[in-house]
Protein backbone atom coordinates (compact mmCIF):
# COMPACT_ATOMS: atom_id res chain seq x y z
CA UNK A 1 0.00 0.00 0.00
CA UNK A 2 2.84 2.31 0.93
CA UNK A 3 4.57 1.52 -2.38
CA UNK A 4 1.38 2.38 -4.34
CA UNK A 5 1.04 5.67 -2.42
CA UNK A 6 4.62 6.62 -3.34
CA UNK A 7 4.08 5.76 -6.98
CA UNK A 8 0.88 7.75 -6.96
CA UNK A 9 2.56 10.72 -5.31
CA UNK A 10 5.44 10.65 -7.83
CA UNK A 11 2.95 10.49 -10.69
CA UNK A 12 1.04 13.38 -9.17
CA UNK A 13 4.23 15.46 -8.84
CA UNK A 14 5.10 14.73 -12.49
CA UNK A 15 1.58 15.68 -13.55
CA UNK A 16 1.72 18.94 -11.58
CA UNK A 17 5.17 19.78 -12.98
CA UNK A 18 3.82 19.17 -16.48
CA UNK A 19 0.82 21.40 -15.81
CA UNK A 20 3.03 24.20 -14.46
CA UNK A 21 5.23 23.96 -17.55
CA UNK A 22 2.18 23.94 -19.81
CA UNK A 23 0.75 27.00 -18.07
CA UNK A 24 4.07 28.82 -18.26
CA UNK A 25 4.23 28.30 -22.02
CA UNK A 26 0.51 28.58 -22.71
CA UNK A 27 -0.91 31.34 -24.87
CA UNK A 28 -1.15 34.51 -22.84
CA UNK A 29 -2.79 37.21 -24.94
CA UNK A 30 -1.61 40.74 -24.47
CA UNK A 31 -4.84 42.67 -24.02
CA UNK A 32 -4.01 45.40 -26.46
CA UNK A 33 -7.52 46.33 -27.46
CA UNK A 34 -10.88 45.93 -25.88
CA UNK A 35 -12.15 44.52 -29.17
CA UNK A 36 -9.79 41.53 -29.05
CA UNK A 37 -11.78 38.31 -28.98
CA UNK A 38 -10.81 36.17 -26.02
CA UNK A 39 -11.79 32.95 -27.76
CA UNK A 40 -9.92 33.68 -30.96
CA UNK A 41 -7.56 31.07 -32.33
CA UNK A 42 -5.28 33.96 -33.24
CA UNK A 43 -4.07 34.41 -29.66
CA UNK A 44 -0.41 35.32 -29.50
CA UNK A 45 1.92 34.61 -26.66
CA UNK A 46 3.70 37.22 -24.60
CA UNK A 47 6.94 36.05 -26.19
CA UNK A 48 5.74 36.38 -29.78
CA UNK A 49 3.79 39.63 -29.78
CA UNK A 50 5.59 42.82 -30.64
CA UNK A 51 4.03 46.23 -30.42
CA UNK A 52 3.41 48.18 -33.62
CA UNK A 53 6.27 50.60 -34.22
CA UNK A 54 5.47 54.27 -34.66
CA UNK A 55 7.35 57.42 -35.53
CA UNK A 56 5.91 60.94 -35.35
CA UNK A 57 3.80 60.41 -38.48
CA UNK A 58 2.48 57.14 -37.07
CA UNK A 59 1.71 58.82 -33.75
CA UNK A 60 -0.32 61.49 -35.52
CA UNK A 61 -2.22 58.79 -37.43
CA UNK A 62 -3.05 56.98 -34.18
CA UNK A 63 -4.18 60.27 -32.61
CA UNK A 64 -6.49 60.91 -35.56
CA UNK A 65 -8.36 57.67 -34.81
CA UNK A 66 -9.36 59.09 -31.42
CA UNK A 67 -10.53 62.50 -32.63
CA UNK A 68 -13.80 63.35 -30.89
CA UNK A 69 -12.94 61.36 -27.76
CA UNK A 70 -11.27 62.45 -24.53
CA UNK A 71 -7.89 60.74 -24.67
CA UNK A 72 -5.05 59.94 -22.27
CA UNK A 73 -1.71 58.91 -23.76
CA UNK A 74 1.01 57.47 -21.55
CA UNK A 75 4.66 57.29 -22.61
CA UNK A 76 6.45 54.61 -20.61
CA UNK A 77 9.42 52.26 -20.59
CA UNK A 78 10.49 49.28 -18.51
CA UNK A 79 13.78 51.03 -17.66
CA UNK A 80 11.81 53.91 -16.09
CA UNK A 81 11.02 53.10 -12.45
CA UNK A 82 8.29 55.76 -12.06
CA UNK A 83 6.69 54.39 -15.27
CA UNK A 84 6.64 50.89 -13.81
CA UNK A 85 5.01 52.24 -10.65
CA UNK A 86 2.45 54.35 -12.52
CA UNK A 87 1.42 51.94 -15.29
CA UNK A 88 -0.82 49.63 -13.19
CA UNK A 89 -2.71 52.69 -11.94
CA UNK A 90 -3.26 53.87 -15.53
CA UNK A 91 -4.55 50.40 -16.43
CA UNK A 92 -7.01 50.66 -13.53
CA UNK A 93 -8.07 54.22 -14.44
CA UNK A 94 -8.63 53.19 -18.06
CA UNK A 95 -11.07 50.50 -16.89
CA UNK A 96 -12.76 52.85 -14.43
CA UNK A 97 -13.35 55.70 -16.89
CA UNK A 98 -13.93 53.75 -20.12
CA UNK A 99 -17.72 53.66 -19.50
CA UNK A 100 -17.65 57.48 -19.42
CA UNK A 101 -15.92 57.62 -22.79
CA UNK A 102 -12.23 57.90 -21.90
CA UNK A 103 -9.86 56.44 -24.48
CA UNK A 104 -6.29 55.48 -23.56
CA UNK A 105 -3.24 54.27 -25.42
CA UNK A 106 0.39 53.84 -24.48
CA UNK A 107 3.71 54.30 -26.22
CA UNK A 108 6.71 52.32 -24.99
CA UNK A 109 10.12 53.91 -25.38
CA UNK A 110 11.87 50.58 -24.82
CA UNK A 111 14.52 49.70 -27.37
CA UNK A 112 15.18 46.32 -28.99
CA UNK A 113 17.47 45.22 -26.16
CA UNK A 114 14.59 45.59 -23.67
CA UNK A 115 11.92 43.88 -25.75
CA UNK A 116 11.76 40.76 -23.56
CA UNK A 117 11.26 42.89 -20.44
CA UNK A 118 8.59 44.88 -22.27
CA UNK A 119 6.72 41.72 -23.27
CA UNK A 120 6.76 40.38 -19.72
CA UNK A 121 5.68 43.75 -18.36
CA UNK A 122 2.63 43.86 -20.65
CA UNK A 123 1.82 40.22 -19.96
CA UNK A 124 1.87 40.98 -16.24
CA UNK A 125 -0.37 44.06 -16.30
CA UNK A 126 -2.65 43.12 -19.22
CA UNK A 127 -3.63 46.65 -20.27
CA UNK A 128 -7.03 46.81 -21.87
CA UNK A 129 -5.83 49.57 -24.18
CA UNK A 130 -3.55 49.54 -27.23
CA UNK A 131 0.17 50.07 -26.88
CA UNK A 132 2.75 51.01 -29.48
CA UNK A 133 6.52 51.24 -29.43
CA UNK A 134 8.65 54.14 -30.56
CA UNK A 135 10.38 53.15 -33.76
CA UNK A 136 14.08 52.45 -33.08
CA UNK A 137 16.54 54.88 -34.60
CA UNK A 138 14.18 57.83 -34.95
CA UNK A 139 15.36 61.34 -34.17
CA UNK A 140 14.10 61.79 -30.60
CA UNK A 141 14.98 65.49 -30.72
CA UNK A 142 12.19 65.82 -33.28
CA UNK A 143 9.88 63.15 -31.84
CA UNK A 144 9.45 64.53 -28.31
CA UNK A 145 8.61 68.15 -29.22
CA UNK A 146 6.62 66.89 -32.22
CA UNK A 147 4.40 64.94 -29.83
CA UNK A 148 4.23 67.77 -27.29
CA UNK A 149 6.19 71.03 -27.64
CA UNK A 150 6.48 71.18 -23.83
CA UNK A 151 8.07 67.71 -23.56
CA UNK A 152 11.85 67.28 -23.49
CA UNK A 153 11.84 63.48 -23.09
CA UNK A 154 11.59 63.23 -19.28
CA UNK A 155 9.67 60.10 -18.29
CA UNK A 156 6.96 59.23 -17.66
CA UNK A 157 5.02 61.62 -19.86
CA UNK A 158 1.22 61.65 -19.84
CA UNK A 159 -0.76 63.76 -22.28
CA UNK A 160 -4.45 64.62 -21.97
CA UNK A 161 -6.26 65.40 -25.23
CA UNK A 162 -9.65 67.08 -25.46
CA UNK A 163 -12.33 65.87 -27.84
CA UNK A 164 -11.08 68.41 -30.37
CA UNK A 165 -7.78 66.54 -30.59
CA UNK A 166 -5.77 69.31 -28.94
CA UNK A 167 -3.50 68.88 -25.94
CA UNK A 168 -5.49 69.88 -22.87
CA UNK A 169 -2.61 69.30 -20.45
CA UNK A 170 0.22 66.98 -19.58
CA UNK A 171 2.21 65.55 -16.70
CA UNK A 172 5.95 65.08 -16.66
CA UNK A 173 7.03 62.55 -14.07
CA UNK A 174 5.04 60.30 -11.78
CA UNK A 175 1.81 61.78 -10.40
CA UNK A 176 -0.67 60.66 -7.73
CA UNK A 177 -3.97 59.07 -8.68
CA UNK A 178 -5.91 62.16 -7.60
CA UNK A 179 -4.03 64.30 -10.13
CA UNK A 180 -4.80 61.81 -12.90
CA UNK A 181 -8.47 61.73 -11.95
CA UNK A 182 -8.63 65.52 -12.02
CA UNK A 183 -7.08 65.57 -15.49
CA UNK A 184 -9.44 62.86 -16.71
CA UNK A 185 -12.51 64.65 -15.34
CA UNK A 186 -11.45 67.83 -17.12
CA UNK A 187 -11.22 66.17 -20.54
CA UNK A 188 -14.42 64.19 -19.97
CA UNK A 189 -16.35 67.35 -19.09
CA UNK A 190 -15.18 69.60 -21.90
CA UNK A 191 -15.13 69.62 -25.65
CA UNK A 192 -12.57 72.30 -26.27
CA UNK A 193 -9.57 73.62 -24.40
CA UNK A 194 -10.02 73.05 -20.66
CA UNK A 195 -7.82 74.41 -17.94
CA UNK A 196 -4.87 72.09 -18.33
CA UNK A 197 -3.63 69.80 -15.59
CA UNK A 198 0.09 70.51 -15.27
MARBANU-507961 format. One record per residue (C-alpha): residue in one letter; x, y, z. Coordinates in nm, 3 decimals, padded with zeros to 5 digits, always signed. Layout:
[rec 'A', [X, Y, Z]],
...
//
This chain:
[rec 'X', [+00.000, +00.000, +00.000]],
[rec 'X', [+00.284, +00.231, +00.093]],
[rec 'X', [+00.457, +00.152, -00.238]],
[rec 'X', [+00.138, +00.238, -00.434]],
[rec 'X', [+00.104, +00.567, -00.242]],
[rec 'X', [+00.462, +00.662, -00.334]],
[rec 'X', [+00.408, +00.576, -00.698]],
[rec 'X', [+00.088, +00.775, -00.696]],
[rec 'X', [+00.256, +01.072, -00.531]],
[rec 'X', [+00.544, +01.065, -00.783]],
[rec 'X', [+00.295, +01.049, -01.069]],
[rec 'X', [+00.104, +01.338, -00.917]],
[rec 'X', [+00.423, +01.546, -00.884]],
[rec 'X', [+00.510, +01.473, -01.249]],
[rec 'X', [+00.158, +01.568, -01.355]],
[rec 'X', [+00.172, +01.894, -01.158]],
[rec 'X', [+00.517, +01.978, -01.298]],
[rec 'X', [+00.382, +01.917, -01.648]],
[rec 'X', [+00.082, +02.140, -01.581]],
[rec 'X', [+00.303, +02.420, -01.446]],
[rec 'X', [+00.523, +02.396, -01.755]],
[rec 'X', [+00.218, +02.394, -01.981]],
[rec 'X', [+00.075, +02.700, -01.807]],
[rec 'X', [+00.407, +02.882, -01.826]],
[rec 'X', [+00.423, +02.830, -02.202]],
[rec 'X', [+00.051, +02.858, -02.271]],
[rec 'X', [-00.091, +03.134, -02.487]],
[rec 'X', [-00.115, +03.451, -02.284]],
[rec 'X', [-00.279, +03.721, -02.494]],
[rec 'X', [-00.161, +04.074, -02.447]],
[rec 'X', [-00.484, +04.267, -02.402]],
[rec 'X', [-00.401, +04.540, -02.646]],
[rec 'X', [-00.752, +04.633, -02.746]],
[rec 'X', [-01.088, +04.593, -02.588]],
[rec 'X', [-01.215, +04.452, -02.917]],
[rec 'X', [-00.979, +04.153, -02.905]],
[rec 'X', [-01.178, +03.831, -02.898]],
[rec 'X', [-01.081, +03.617, -02.602]],
[rec 'X', [-01.179, +03.295, -02.776]],
[rec 'X', [-00.992, +03.368, -03.096]],
[rec 'X', [-00.756, +03.107, -03.233]],
[rec 'X', [-00.528, +03.396, -03.324]],
[rec 'X', [-00.407, +03.441, -02.966]],
[rec 'X', [-00.041, +03.532, -02.950]],
[rec 'X', [+00.192, +03.461, -02.666]],
[rec 'X', [+00.370, +03.722, -02.460]],
[rec 'X', [+00.694, +03.605, -02.619]],
[rec 'X', [+00.574, +03.638, -02.978]],
[rec 'X', [+00.379, +03.963, -02.978]],
[rec 'X', [+00.559, +04.282, -03.064]],
[rec 'X', [+00.403, +04.623, -03.042]],
[rec 'X', [+00.341, +04.818, -03.362]],
[rec 'X', [+00.627, +05.060, -03.422]],
[rec 'X', [+00.547, +05.427, -03.466]],
[rec 'X', [+00.735, +05.742, -03.553]],
[rec 'X', [+00.591, +06.094, -03.535]],
[rec 'X', [+00.380, +06.041, -03.848]],
[rec 'X', [+00.248, +05.714, -03.707]],
[rec 'X', [+00.171, +05.882, -03.375]],
[rec 'X', [-00.032, +06.149, -03.552]],
[rec 'X', [-00.222, +05.879, -03.743]],
[rec 'X', [-00.305, +05.698, -03.418]],
[rec 'X', [-00.418, +06.027, -03.261]],
[rec 'X', [-00.649, +06.091, -03.556]],
[rec 'X', [-00.836, +05.767, -03.481]],
[rec 'X', [-00.936, +05.909, -03.142]],
[rec 'X', [-01.053, +06.250, -03.263]],
[rec 'X', [-01.380, +06.335, -03.089]],
[rec 'X', [-01.294, +06.136, -02.776]],
[rec 'X', [-01.127, +06.245, -02.453]],
[rec 'X', [-00.789, +06.074, -02.467]],
[rec 'X', [-00.505, +05.994, -02.227]],
[rec 'X', [-00.171, +05.891, -02.376]],
[rec 'X', [+00.101, +05.747, -02.155]],
[rec 'X', [+00.466, +05.729, -02.261]],
[rec 'X', [+00.645, +05.461, -02.061]],
[rec 'X', [+00.942, +05.226, -02.059]],
[rec 'X', [+01.049, +04.928, -01.851]],
[rec 'X', [+01.378, +05.103, -01.766]],
[rec 'X', [+01.181, +05.391, -01.609]],
[rec 'X', [+01.102, +05.310, -01.245]],
[rec 'X', [+00.829, +05.576, -01.206]],
[rec 'X', [+00.669, +05.439, -01.527]],
[rec 'X', [+00.664, +05.089, -01.381]],
[rec 'X', [+00.501, +05.224, -01.065]],
[rec 'X', [+00.245, +05.435, -01.252]],
[rec 'X', [+00.142, +05.194, -01.529]],
[rec 'X', [-00.082, +04.963, -01.319]],
[rec 'X', [-00.271, +05.269, -01.194]],
[rec 'X', [-00.326, +05.387, -01.553]],
[rec 'X', [-00.455, +05.040, -01.643]],
[rec 'X', [-00.701, +05.066, -01.353]],
[rec 'X', [-00.807, +05.422, -01.444]],
[rec 'X', [-00.863, +05.319, -01.806]],
[rec 'X', [-01.107, +05.050, -01.689]],
[rec 'X', [-01.276, +05.285, -01.443]],
[rec 'X', [-01.335, +05.570, -01.689]],
[rec 'X', [-01.393, +05.375, -02.012]],
[rec 'X', [-01.772, +05.366, -01.950]],
[rec 'X', [-01.765, +05.748, -01.942]],
[rec 'X', [-01.592, +05.762, -02.279]],
[rec 'X', [-01.223, +05.790, -02.190]],
[rec 'X', [-00.986, +05.644, -02.448]],
[rec 'X', [-00.629, +05.548, -02.356]],
[rec 'X', [-00.324, +05.427, -02.542]],
[rec 'X', [+00.039, +05.384, -02.448]],
[rec 'X', [+00.371, +05.430, -02.622]],
[rec 'X', [+00.671, +05.232, -02.499]],
[rec 'X', [+01.012, +05.391, -02.538]],
[rec 'X', [+01.187, +05.058, -02.482]],
[rec 'X', [+01.452, +04.970, -02.737]],
[rec 'X', [+01.518, +04.632, -02.899]],
[rec 'X', [+01.747, +04.522, -02.616]],
[rec 'X', [+01.459, +04.559, -02.367]],
[rec 'X', [+01.192, +04.388, -02.575]],
[rec 'X', [+01.176, +04.076, -02.356]],
[rec 'X', [+01.126, +04.289, -02.044]],
[rec 'X', [+00.859, +04.488, -02.227]],
[rec 'X', [+00.672, +04.172, -02.327]],
[rec 'X', [+00.676, +04.038, -01.972]],
[rec 'X', [+00.568, +04.375, -01.836]],
[rec 'X', [+00.263, +04.386, -02.065]],
[rec 'X', [+00.182, +04.022, -01.996]],
[rec 'X', [+00.187, +04.098, -01.624]],
[rec 'X', [-00.037, +04.406, -01.630]],
[rec 'X', [-00.265, +04.312, -01.922]],
[rec 'X', [-00.363, +04.665, -02.027]],
[rec 'X', [-00.703, +04.681, -02.187]],
[rec 'X', [-00.583, +04.957, -02.418]],
[rec 'X', [-00.355, +04.954, -02.723]],
[rec 'X', [+00.017, +05.007, -02.688]],
[rec 'X', [+00.275, +05.101, -02.948]],
[rec 'X', [+00.652, +05.124, -02.943]],
[rec 'X', [+00.865, +05.414, -03.056]],
[rec 'X', [+01.038, +05.315, -03.376]],
[rec 'X', [+01.408, +05.245, -03.308]],
[rec 'X', [+01.654, +05.488, -03.460]],
[rec 'X', [+01.418, +05.783, -03.495]],
[rec 'X', [+01.536, +06.134, -03.417]],
[rec 'X', [+01.410, +06.179, -03.060]],
[rec 'X', [+01.498, +06.549, -03.072]],
[rec 'X', [+01.219, +06.582, -03.328]],
[rec 'X', [+00.988, +06.315, -03.184]],
[rec 'X', [+00.945, +06.453, -02.831]],
[rec 'X', [+00.861, +06.815, -02.922]],
[rec 'X', [+00.662, +06.689, -03.222]],
[rec 'X', [+00.440, +06.494, -02.983]],
[rec 'X', [+00.423, +06.777, -02.729]],
[rec 'X', [+00.619, +07.103, -02.764]],
[rec 'X', [+00.648, +07.118, -02.383]],
[rec 'X', [+00.807, +06.771, -02.356]],
[rec 'X', [+01.185, +06.728, -02.349]],
[rec 'X', [+01.184, +06.348, -02.309]],
[rec 'X', [+01.159, +06.323, -01.928]],
[rec 'X', [+00.967, +06.010, -01.829]],
[rec 'X', [+00.696, +05.923, -01.766]],
[rec 'X', [+00.502, +06.162, -01.986]],
[rec 'X', [+00.122, +06.165, -01.984]],
[rec 'X', [-00.076, +06.376, -02.228]],
[rec 'X', [-00.445, +06.462, -02.197]],
[rec 'X', [-00.626, +06.540, -02.523]],
[rec 'X', [-00.965, +06.708, -02.546]],
[rec 'X', [-01.233, +06.587, -02.784]],
[rec 'X', [-01.108, +06.841, -03.037]],
[rec 'X', [-00.778, +06.654, -03.059]],
[rec 'X', [-00.577, +06.931, -02.894]],
[rec 'X', [-00.350, +06.888, -02.594]],
[rec 'X', [-00.549, +06.988, -02.287]],
[rec 'X', [-00.261, +06.930, -02.045]],
[rec 'X', [+00.022, +06.698, -01.958]],
[rec 'X', [+00.221, +06.555, -01.670]],
[rec 'X', [+00.595, +06.508, -01.666]],
[rec 'X', [+00.703, +06.255, -01.407]],
[rec 'X', [+00.504, +06.030, -01.178]],
[rec 'X', [+00.181, +06.178, -01.040]],
[rec 'X', [-00.067, +06.066, -00.773]],
[rec 'X', [-00.397, +05.907, -00.868]],
[rec 'X', [-00.591, +06.216, -00.760]],
[rec 'X', [-00.403, +06.430, -01.013]],
[rec 'X', [-00.480, +06.181, -01.290]],
[rec 'X', [-00.847, +06.173, -01.195]],
[rec 'X', [-00.863, +06.552, -01.202]],
[rec 'X', [-00.708, +06.557, -01.549]],
[rec 'X', [-00.944, +06.286, -01.671]],
[rec 'X', [-01.251, +06.465, -01.534]],
[rec 'X', [-01.145, +06.783, -01.712]],
[rec 'X', [-01.122, +06.617, -02.054]],
[rec 'X', [-01.442, +06.419, -01.997]],
[rec 'X', [-01.635, +06.735, -01.909]],
[rec 'X', [-01.518, +06.960, -02.190]],
[rec 'X', [-01.513, +06.962, -02.565]],
[rec 'X', [-01.257, +07.230, -02.627]],
[rec 'X', [-00.957, +07.362, -02.440]],
[rec 'X', [-01.002, +07.305, -02.066]],
[rec 'X', [-00.782, +07.441, -01.794]],
[rec 'X', [-00.487, +07.209, -01.833]],
[rec 'X', [-00.363, +06.980, -01.559]],
[rec 'X', [+00.009, +07.051, -01.527]],
//
